[in-house]
Amino acid sequence: MPRYGFPDLKVEFDNAAAALVDMSAYVWTINGMSKEAILQEVTAAGDDDAAWAKVGLNKVDPITITGPYDDTASTGPDVIFNAIGNAVTRTLKLTYGSTKTTSVECIIRKYERKPSRGELHTYSVELQPTGAVTET
């Protein structure tokens, strides 16, 4: 049975030309991809047990990625993730090992440069997934 670790994760994200760029070398942490069905409680008066119904929507929680800051002109996280306010969505694609992938369109919600005395500069980006998640 295959077992995969962080070195087996490939993180790709669209650049401004809509071409996927491998960002794995710039990823130290990623909070994962959490999907959930949106539910509404529909418990009626007099019921002994709580009842729930799916409202027909799913959502994916925001995804936060952190890593070493790099301002390389075409591939560094500063050029790839620093597009706040851009109305265009970008594709995030995660490959977990050999072939399992998850892709979703994202809006870049927040981008931070984090200089720190006595440590390497880092970045943090928060992505808001929007639309359907594709799994292969």
Residue, then its C-alpha position, 0 to 999 in steps of 0.5 A: m500500500p503506497r504511503y505519501g508524505f509532504p515530499d510527494l505533494k505537488v502544488e501548482f498555481d496559474n500564473a497571469a497567462a493561465a499556465l500552471v506553475d509548479m510552486s512546490a519549492y516555495v511551499w512550507t505549509i498548506n492547511g489542506m483542502s476541506k470540502e463540506a456540504i452546507l446543511q440547514e437544521v429542519t427539526a420540527a416542533g415535537d421531534d425528539d431528534a435533530a434533523w438536517a437537510k442539504v441545501g444543495l451547495n457545497k463549499v471549500d474552506p479558504i486555503t492558506i499556503t506559506g513558504p520562503y519569499d522569493d521575487t524571481a520575475s516569472t516563478g517566485p511566489d511574489v509574482i504568482f500570488n501577489a494579484i489581489g483585486n484581480a477579478v480573474t480566478r486562478t487554478l490551484k492543482l494539488t497532486y498528492g502522490s502518483t496520480k490523485t489530483t484535486s483542482v479548483e478555481c480560486i480568488i487570491r484573497k490575501y497576500e502577505r510578505k513577512p520580513s523577520r529579523g534573524e530569519l528568512h523572509t516568508y510569504s503567506v497567501e490565502l486562497q478562496p476556492t470558488g466553484a466546483v472541485t475537480e478530482t481525478 
